[in-house]
């Protein structure tokens, strides 16, 4: 049994994830972080903004009728997985991760939170990739997944440096 699923709500959620990530990195950069860490956080914010623009463009292509708005042919398990995200049972992209930053966090804590946010977005985008036909941008989603993975690697390295007092 196929489950009807809205591409619009999926891409809207992806845009929210990227906006939240950008806001988180900008706030974290403004909390008096070390110069090196601040530059890295602002770089990550810019990448998240670019991802948001990519998802907005993909959403526009779907809305313009270049693909069905209802993706009823999705594998049932993929559809259930994405539905759980959209219904905010897995995590809530409307929550504001930047609001979790009080200014009292150590840099290591900021990086740890950021890694969790990146990991959540990767998990979601893997599901999104399964619903996007190749001709409508599956490669773009794969590129974003790879970038998000590189963010985890970057944040892990920065966290290690911060833990040694060298960020």
Order of alpha helices (4+ residues) and beta strands (2+ residues): alpha-alpha-alpha-alpha-alpha
